[in-house]
């Protein structure tokens, strides 16, 4: 079912801590080693000054993370990470560079999961590595880790991609208008947020809205990203009814709108409202991962749901050993989206499992997801129950009627626009 070209791990405890640093400047490598030793790091670290030697080390033993400098002679960082993607797809790939031009972003957007600028301070480096290593523990299935780690973009509906390309021909188009188009598509939203929030652009705060990200990047950058043919990719896989993907996109956009409205009604801080909006839009990203990479198996999920009258969550776990919530949050974590968004995606079906003692973005998305399905009157197998026991523990059991009113109000506005 899944790719089996994976590094062999003999000692799992050790393997979870192995990091390979590649930079042709020995002073940089020495500084990284001192930095991590000074923070009492328990990583098992290896260092090399050439891409060719890095590939030899990877062939000899497994590494969980490769951190490579972009500008190296003979084999540059982007080229090295391309080979790592091909040969060792489970490995987390991080690119270092002191030159953040658009050309660099385009060349590396399909090979690197995350980006760091040089020089990189100790706290940022340690935080990035710790986070990447935690990601490795999220999915038990090595096959699924391989599938997700190989993905450089999420599939975009051809109609939405065409709409974006055609809009770029309008000389009067604004970056915000382009952002509004991007916000209608799960795949484009995830990718533009990954790129806009990478260290290459030096933002002092996280941009949580695709429209804001588009404004920050500007029309010229969006045009370059769109026409690169690698950043946004149209959904082309056979095996699933195209209407299923279209419905998923529509449901995702509506869920984000409703989750944001609910979060604001419950007075969540801006960070929580942003996570509700973006997490709501991206909550089913894992379904796109599975539909794009395993269409036959995901079609089996849909059949199993109909046959046994069970939820997608249950059917996915039976067939894949993991759910779309876990797979989607794994990808978003890999791409460097903030923890609050990733956690909201991970727990949107089971907010009580997040150990939260207050209403969070995950709970807002959970409710919005159920209410939007209810309102759309889709096939009963796609509908879900709101966890009323969890809401009652939070003292919010009586708020569902108001949230349902908000859902109808927000989506009526969207339909009338």
N, C-alpha and C positions, 0 to 999 in steps of 0.2 A: 504493500500500500504506500509506504513512504520510502524516500531515498535511504540507502544503507551505506553511503560513502561517508562514514563518520570516524573520527579518531578513536582509537581504543583507549579506554581509561582503566588503568589497573587499580589505582588507589583513589577512590572517589573523594575522600577527604582532602587529599593533596591536590587533586585535579581542580577542585573548586577554587584554588588559590593561585593558579599558575598564570603568570603574565609575561609576555615577551615584548620588550621595547626595542625599536629599530630606529636608529638615527646615525647619520654619517659623521656627526659632530660628537666626538668622545666626551667633550666637556659637558654637553647636554645630558648624555647618559650618566656621567658621574654625578651631576647635579640631581637627576631624578633618583638615583640610588640613595644619595645622601638624604634627599627629601623624604623618601618613604621610610628609610631606616630611622630618621629622626622622629617620625610619627608612630614609632613602635609597630610598624607594619608586620603582619605575619604572612605576607605574600611570598610565594616562591617565585623569584624574579630571574629572568634571563635577559641578557643584553647583547646586541650585535650592531655593527656599524654598516651592514650591507643587506640589501633585500635578498640577494642570492643566499647568503648565510642564514637569513631568517627562514627561508624555505627549507633549507637543510635541517635546521633545528625543529621545525614543525613536522618534518618527515620522521624525525627520530623520536619525538614524544609529543603528547597532546598539550595544548595551551587553551585556556579559557578565553583569554583576551590578547589581542595584538594591538599595540600602540605604535603607529608608524609615522615618521616625518614625511611630509608631502614631497619635499625637494631633496632627493638623493640622486647621486649619479648612477648610471646603468639601469637600475630598477627603482623608479620613484614610488612614493607611498601609495598613490592611487593604483598603479600597476600591481604592486605587491598585494594590496587588499583585494584586487580582482582575482588573483590566483588563490588567495586565502578563501574567498567566497566559493570558488569552484572546487577546491580540494578539501577544505575544512569548514563547511558551511555553518557548523554549530558555533564557531568561534565569534566572539563579540569583536567588532572591528572599529577602532578609534583612530582618527587621523589628526596629526599635529601639523600646524603651519603658522608661519609668521607673516604670510601674505594671503589675504582673504579676498582676492578678486573674484568676480562673477564666474570667470572661466574655471577657476578652481572649484567653485561650488558645483558647477555643471558636471565637471569631470569626476568629482568624488561623490556625487549624490546617489549614485547607484552602487557604490562599493563600501562606503563608511556608514556605520550606524550613528556615530556621534563624532563631533568635531571639537577640538581644543586649540586655542591659540597659544603660540609661544611668545615669551616664556610663560609657563603655566605654574601658578602658585601652588604650594603644598596642599592647602585645604581643598582647592578645586580638583586637583589630581586625585587625591585620596577619596573625595566624595564621589567622583565619577567612577573610579574603580570599584569602590564598595557597592555602589548602586548596580553596576554591571554584573558583579558577582552574585548579588541577590537575585537578579533577573534569571540567572542560570537555574535557580532552584524552583522557579515557578511552574515549569512544565516537566512532568515526570517522563513523558515520552520523548526519547531522543529523535525519533522520526519527525515529530511535530516541531521540535526545536530546530531541526534542520530546515524544514519547510519555511518556517517563519523567518529564520535568520537569513535565508537566501533572498527574501523579498526586498526589492528596492523601491517598490511603489505598490499601491493598492489599485485594483482595476477601476477605471472610470467609465461611466455609461457613455457610449459613443455620442449620443445626442448632446450630452453636457460638454464633452470635449469639443465637439463641432461648434457649439454655441460660444464657447470661450474663444476659439480660434477666429470665428467670424467677427466677434466683438472687437478683437484686436485690430481689425481692418478699419475700425471707426477712429479717425484722428481725434475726435472729441471725447473719446471714452476716458473715464477717470479710473484711477486705481481702486477707489471704493466700489465703483460699479462692477469692476472685474472681481473684486473680493466677494461681492454679493452673489455672483455666478458661481464662484468656487465654493461658497458656503452651501450650495445646493447639492454638493457631491461629496460623499464620504472620503473617497480616495484622494481627491484633490485637496480637501481640507486637511487631512492628516499630513500630506506631504508638504504643503506650504507652511504649516505650523512647525514641522521638523526643521525646515530650511531657515525660516525667519528667526527661529529661536536658537539656532546653532551659534556657537561662540564666534563664528566668522563674522557675524553682523554686529557683535558687541552691544547687544541690547542690555540696558540696565534693569529691565524688568521683563517678565514673561508676557508675551503677546498671546492672549487666550482666544482671540476671535479671528476667524479667517479674513474678515473685512479689514480689521486693524492690521493684520499681517500684510495684506495687499497694499494698504496705504503706506506702510513702512517701507516695503520693498520697491514700490513704484511700478509704473506701467512698463518701462523698458526691461526691468528685471523679470516681471511676470511674462512678458513676451518671450524672453530668452528661455525661461523655464518651460513654457508651453511648447515652444517649437523645437526644444532639444530632442524630443521623441523618446526620452528615457525617464524624465521626471514624472510626467503624467502618462498613464498607459490605459488605452481603451480596453474594455472587457471583451475578450474574443473567444473565451473557452466555450466549447460545446458541452452538452451534457445536462444543462439546466435550462429551463424555460426562461427566456430573456425577461419575461414579465415578472418573474420572481425577483430578479436583481433590481428592476425598476421599482417594484413595490417596497423592497428593502430600503432603497435610497429615499423614497418618499416618507416612509415610516421613520427613518432615522432623522430626517430634517424636522419632521413634526415633533418627534420626541424631544429633540434639543430645545425647540421653541417652548414647549409646555414645561419641561424640566426647569428651564430658566425662570419662567413665570412663577412656578411653585416655589423655587428657591427664594425669589424676591419676596413673595408673599409671607414666607416663613422667616424673613429678615436674616438670611444667611449673609455673611460678609461678601464683599465683591469677589474675593478669591473663590468662595464656594459657589457664587452665582455663575462665574466664568466656567468653573469646572462642570457645573450642571449643564450649561449650554453646549460646551464642546464635548463633554462626556456623553451627553444625550445624542449628539450628532454621530459620535464615533462608537456608540455602545455595541453596535452589531458589526464592527469592523472585522471581528473574528469570522463571521459568516462569509465575508468577502474573501478572506484568506483561504478558507476551505473551498468555497465555490470556484476560486481561480485555480487552485492547485490540486484539488481532489474532487472534481465535479461528479464523478461516478459515485464515490462514497457519500458525497453530500446528498446526491439524489436518493441514496439508500436511507439517509436520515429522514428525508421527507416521506418516504414510503413507510418507514417504521412508525413515524408519528401518526400517520393515517391508520395504519393497520392496528396499532395497539392503543391508540388514543392517549399518547403521552406527549410531553412537552419536548421542544427542540433541545432544551437543556439536558433532559434525560436521554434522549436518543443519541445526541452527540457524544455523551460520555460513554454510552454503550459501544458505539462504533469507533470513535477516535481515542477514547480514554481521557478526553478532556473536552471542555465546553468552549463555545465561541467567546464567552466572557473571559476565560483564562487566556485563550489564544490571542484575542484582540488586545488585552492589556499587556501581554508579553511583547507584542510588536510595538505598541506605543511606548513602553518602557525602553525597549531597544532604541527607538528613535529619539529618546530624550525628552518626551513630553513630561510635564510635571507629575509628581507622585499623586497629587489629589485627583487629577484627571484619570490617571491609570487605575487608581484604586476605585474610583467611581465606576469605571468600565468593568473592572474585575468583579465587583460585588453588586452589580445592578439587579441581578436576579435574587440574590440572597443578602440584602443589606445587613441583616442581623449577624452574619458571619464576619463582618468587618470589625466586630467588637466595639462599634460606635455606641456611645451612650447619649447621643444627641442626633438631631435630624441633620443629615449630610447630603452632599451631592449624589452619592450612591442611592440614598433613599428617594431623593427627588426624581432621579432617572427611573428608579424602580416603579414609582407611582405613575410617572408620565408614560412610560412604556406600556403599562397595563391600560391606562385610560385611552391612549391613542388607538390601541388595538380594539378596545371596546367600542370606541366611537366609529372606527372605520368598518366595523361589523365584518371583519375578515373571517375566513374559515375558523371555526371554533378551536381547531388544534393549535392555531397560532396565538390564541388569546391566553392570558395569564391572570392569576389571582393576585390581588394586592395582599401583602403580608400584614393583615390587620392586627394580629397579636403583637407583632413588633411595634407597629404604630401606637397601639394602646399602651405599651410599656413606656413609650416616649411621651405619653399624654396627648397624642395627636389622632386618636381613633375617630374623633368627631369632625376632622377636617376634610375627609374624603369628598363630601358633597361640595364643599367650596372649591376643592381642587378640580373636581369634575366640571364645575361651572367655568373655572379659569381655562381649562382645556378647550372647552367648546368656544369660549370667547376668543382665545388666541388663534385657534385654527379657522374660525369663521373669518377673522381679519385676514389671515393668510390667503384664504380662498377668494376673498373679495378684492384683494390687492391686484 
